[in-house]
Amino acid sequence: MTSTNAPEVQITNDPFAAVRIPEYRNLMIGRFTFVAAMRMITTVVGWWIYQITKDPLAIGLIGLSEVIPALSLALYSGHRVDTNDKRKLILQGIIGYFVAALALFTLSTERTQEFLHTNHIAWFIYGVFFSPEC
């Protein structure tokens, strides 16, 4: 006698079947929006640094701020992702990016520019980009 408690598997050839699931659709929309926002921040900060310093090397340093952590921390990050709760790590990463964006926003206000010299603002921008939370 076979058990009738087994879940029914529905086989379909519809390529958009996964998109019709609301949770998956929301995940993909949120992920796309988050990645697009990260790319926009990187582009704007590169332009901002060039506007402040007028030095192409400064843009290269912003690029290095993405490459150096990615290459040097890849193995450790993989180990940490495998051994820890993934939801908690994603939440920590999103909070880290939010704090970095908030710091960059604070540096871009006119009030901050009244108190700090442009070279100091550039160093603070490098500090935000090279911080471990990003």
C-alpha angles and dihedrals in degrees: 000000000000126000117249093198093087113114116255113247115214115205116202135167093214109126091202097053093109092051090058090065104092096214093051092045091051090048092053094046091049093047093049091048093048094049091046090051091050091051091048092051091050092050094046093047091051090051091045093051091049090049090052100042105023086214123124089205088067090061088051090055090054088052090050089053088067099040101045097056092041093054099037098044101037097103095043091046091052091051092048093049091050095050102039137061107280096210091055092049093049090050091049091050093050091047089049092053090046091052090048091049090048091051091050090048090051091051091052096057120106091236091060091046090054092058102036130058115237091249090056090049090052091051091049089051090053088048092054092048096045094045115117094240093069 
